[in-house]
């Protein structure tokens, strides 16, 4: 096998990103836009130096298998367009769910756990679910302004006009913003005083907050542009505020600084489960309100008579405050790296008269002795880490704590979850329930909710 070589293959499997796969020699080859049963000619585009993996692209389709469906979106890469946001739109919903379920069963097998702990995957509405999107801003070769995302494997920005997975309010604001960019001749890309990204977030009340990520907060176009954004009359939704943050670094990260409000109000309020959360412009919130609400409620059901809860990577308090609202008398002590999120969670707790306190702490660089301060020992711990999984200080605490009997683990990264579960099991925890939720339909993403328990020593 060499780069650019062409292989004829029948797709036999699907990887964790829901790309079709086949085996050639000792390597597994992943091919976007294919499904089991497809007969295709594939051109190899890259070969891993460290793993028996390779990646290819479709050259010719000879026959499609029964698992393939034509993507509804005209912009879906690699079959109809260049946008790589929905990697699984070419698979039927049942196929997507079955593949995820099979991958999780295999993971449990590697952990030595009976597959009976795995519950059936919980699906959700396949389109119109995403409550926030970040648009890269550029100009096309013809000179038109484009709001989109990077095409797979390139720095080319692919248009997201008419995106099917965002809420209707967000889809409606995109063409209006595009017209304003053109009217004001806003600088983009590497131009001085460039607008680099636009973030659009909406709640279920159809209120919209716009965040501009710029290279220079003093750019002379900002004031008049913001005035026109606030004056937009939309068919769906209402813009209630515009925020701004600065990113003048050479990085793929979108936000490197806290945002400031330029107009209106830039904090949304949205019910997540049993609790209405306060969501500042630059704070992280789950992108699928329906599924996150279901998971927060479910976590509250799975908690076993909590008294003292530690809510780690607590964010806006979605998990911890739902438990506090459901189990009266519970005390919650939470930590997260984001000051804005912790402040918002604390305000929400006070508004609802819940006994919860959140502090800003970077759990990736500190031990439990540093961020737990004078917290009482917990009987229940909740964790909702980023994709990298639990940090070493958190894992050490969970391995050595003598008081915690229940651990609720919400995970957006099955691979890191498997690694953490292996260590937790070795430390005496028992995984007695695992649920999978389709948080981001049409993608390879799956969100996990697990309950670990253990008895007193």
Secondary structure as GFF3:
##gff-version 3
##sequence-region A 1 457
A	DSSP	beta_strand	6	10	.	.	.	ID=ss1
A	DSSP	beta_strand	13	14	.	.	.	ID=ss2
A	DSSP	beta_strand	20	24	.	.	.	ID=ss3
A	DSSP	beta_strand	27	31	.	.	.	ID=ss4
A	DSSP	beta_strand	39	47	.	.	.	ID=ss5
A	DSSP	beta_strand	53	63	.	.	.	ID=ss6
A	DSSP	alpha_helix	93	111	.	.	.	ID=ss7
A	DSSP	three_ten_helix	115	117	.	.	.	ID=ss8
A	DSSP	beta_strand	132	139	.	.	.	ID=ss9
A	DSSP	beta_strand	145	150	.	.	.	ID=ss10
A	DSSP	beta_strand	157	159	.	.	.	ID=ss11
A	DSSP	alpha_helix	168	184	.	.	.	ID=ss12
A	DSSP	beta_strand	195	202	.	.	.	ID=ss13
A	DSSP	beta_strand	207	214	.	.	.	ID=ss14
A	DSSP	alpha_helix	222	230	.	.	.	ID=ss15
A	DSSP	beta_strand	238	246	.	.	.	ID=ss16
A	DSSP	beta_strand	260	264	.	.	.	ID=ss17
A	DSSP	beta_strand	268	272	.	.	.	ID=ss18
A	DSSP	beta_strand	275	279	.	.	.	ID=ss19
A	DSSP	alpha_helix	289	302	.	.	.	ID=ss20
A	DSSP	beta_strand	308	312	.	.	.	ID=ss21
A	DSSP	alpha_helix	318	326	.	.	.	ID=ss22
A	DSSP	beta_strand	331	336	.	.	.	ID=ss23
A	DSSP	alpha_helix	339	351	.	.	.	ID=ss24
A	DSSP	beta_strand	356	360	.	.	.	ID=ss25
A	DSSP	alpha_helix	368	371	.	.	.	ID=ss26
A	DSSP	beta_strand	380	383	.	.	.	ID=ss27
A	DSSP	alpha_helix	392	400	.	.	.	ID=ss28
A	DSSP	beta_strand	406	411	.	.	.	ID=ss29
A	DSSP	alpha_helix	414	426	.	.	.	ID=ss30
A	DSSP	beta_strand	430	437	.	.	.	ID=ss31
A	DSSP	beta_strand	447	453	.	.	.	ID=ss32
###
